[in-house]
Amino acid sequence: MEIKVYMTPTCVWCKKLKEWLTKKKIPYQQIDIIESDKARDEMIEKSGQMATPVIDADGEIIVGFDEAKLEKIAEKVKGKK
């Protein structure tokens, strides 16, 4: 499962998400939307908004730090190992 995380360097919830993913040993690609207009536009197209973080887990979009939804993603990742 490919996981992309769209974030900004100053976002508190982005930092919490990174810590959570690291703790769960879930690999992810970090995408800074401040550094890339293309990435920002891609995030907006996928989520329909500017809020961060946005998680794209094989096309399933999660906006914000929603631990219940993230746990479901974690179970899918662990099931594929």
N, C-alpha and C positions, 0 to 999 in steps of 0.2 A: 504494500500500500504506500503510495506516495503522498506525503503530507507537506503542504506549503503553508507557511505562516506569514501573512502580510502584517507588518508592524512598523512602529516608529520608535526611535531610540528613547524618547522621553515618556512613553506610555507605561503606566504602572501595571495595567492588566497584561500588557505584552510581556513584561518581566515576570509576572506571576505565571503566565502560560509557559514561558521558556523553562522556568524552574520546575513546573509540573511535568512537562514533557521529558526533561532530563531525569527527574526522579523516577519516572515510569519507564525510562530507557527506550523512549520512542524516538526514532530518527525523524528529522524534519529538515526542510529547507527554509531558512530564514530569508525573508525578502523585505528590505527596507524601502518603504514607499516614499520616503523623503528624498532618497538618492536617485530614484528612478521614476520619471513621469510615466513611462510605459507600464511599470509595475503598479503604480497608483491607479492608472486607467483600467488595468486588468482587474484589480481588486474591486473597483467600483462596478465594473461590468458584471462580475460574479456575484457581488453581495447587494448591489443597489444602494450602497451608502459609503460614507467616508469614515465610519467608526473603525477603530482597531482594538484588538487584533481581529483579523479574519483568517479562519482556518479553512483550507481546501484539502479535504481528505478524499482523494480519488473522486472529485466532483461533488462530494457532500460539503456544503458550505455551512460553517458555524461562525456567527458574529459574536465577538466578546468571549469572555472566559466563562463558558457554560460547562461546569464540571460534570454534570449528568450526561450531557451529550459527548463530552470528551472521554468519559469512562467507556461509552459504547465504542468509540473509535479505538481506544486502548485494547478492548477485548478483541476487536477485529484484527488489530496488529498482532496481538499475542497468539491468536488462532492461526495466523499464517506463518508462524515461526516453526 
